[in-house]
Amino acid sequence: MTKATIAKKTNKTDKVVALLKRQQGASLEELTKATDWLPHTTRAAMTGLRKKGHVINRAKVNGVSRYTIATGA
């Protein structure tokens, strides 16, 4: 098997990025359910993404914080 035939395995950080890139973004609850992480671990992962240059925005929608990531990041 060559490297071209082996698909890249999706990790939890990739899941977080995919959820944040959705138009409606994701709530902390959605992120924790998708990754099976605790809330503080999920927030730390978003901090790590920020340190890597991603722009993550937070907005309150119906009293719930929703996070989005800039698609160009």
N, C-alpha and C positions, 0 to 999 in steps of 0.2 A: 504494500500500500504506500502511495506517495503522500506527501504533505497536502497536496491539492485535493485528495479524496477524503481527507479527514476533516470533518466539520468542527468548527470551533465550539467548544462547550460553553454554554451560557452560565455565567456565575451570578451571584446575587447582586453584585454591583451593577452588572449589565441590566438586570431586572429593574433596579431602582432608576437607572437612566432612562429606560424605555417608558416607565410609568411617568416620570417627570416630563418627558417630551410630549406626552399626550396633550391635546388642546386644553383639557380641563385640569391637567396636572394630576396630583395625587395628594391625599391627606396622609398624615402620619399613620393613622390606623390602616389605610390601604397599603402603605409601604411595609409596615410591620407584618401584616398578614401575608404579603407576597414573599417576604424574605424569611419569615419566622424568626426575626430578630426582636429584641426588646427595643422600646422607644429610644433609649439613650444610645444604643448601638446604631440605630437608623439615623439619628441626628449626627452622630460622629461620622458616618459614611458620607452624609451630605457635606459635612465640613471637609472631608477628604477630597470630595469632588470639587469643591470651591478652590481648594489649594492646588488642584490640578488645572485650574483655569476655567472651570464651568461657572456660568452665571446662573445662580438659583434664586428665584424670586418667591416671595411669600405674600399671599393675599388672603384676607378673611372672606369667606363665602358662607353666608348663613351661620355665622359664629364659629366656623371651622376653618382652621388654617389649611390652605391648599398651596402646594409647592409646585413650581414649574421650572424647567430648565430652558435656557435659550437654545434654540435648535442649531444655531451656528457654532455653539461651543464644542 
